[in-house]
Amino acid sequence: MEMQFTDANFATEVEQSKGLVIVDFFATWCGPCKQQGPIVEKLAEKYAGKIKIGSIDVDANPEFPGKYGVFSIPTLKFFKDGKEVETLVGFHSDGQLEKVIEEHNK
């Protein structure tokens, strides 16, 4: 199941996490985000127990989107052992995301 990241848990769940973590930065009013959301949820189910996948609402949680320079949404950021390793801006298919997951989940 997809996690819900917030300003309160982001440092613990993402920055201090071991392994691969994918963060979907979104807003409820964003059309492309509404398309990206179900794909992220599907990948969270597929990779459950292997990698951590979740989303953060940029309007409700402005601290970490600002810290990581998220100016366009949807933005997906990939973190490995707490370090940012990849950024994808805009809508991406499940195939595109799986390719990046496999590249960083070695």
Sequence and secondary structure as in RCSB ss.txt:
>XXXX:A:sequence
MEMQFTDANFATEVEQSKGLVIVDFFATWCGPCKQQGPIVEKLAEKYAGKIKIGSIDVDANPEFPGKYGVFSIPT
LKFFKDGKEVETLVGFHSDGQLEKVIEEHNK
>XXXX:A:secstr
  EE  TTTHIIIIIT  SEEEEEEE TT HHHHHHHHHHHHHHHHTTTTSEEEEEETTT  HHHHHTT  SSSE
EEEEETTEEEEEEES   HHHHHHHHHHH  
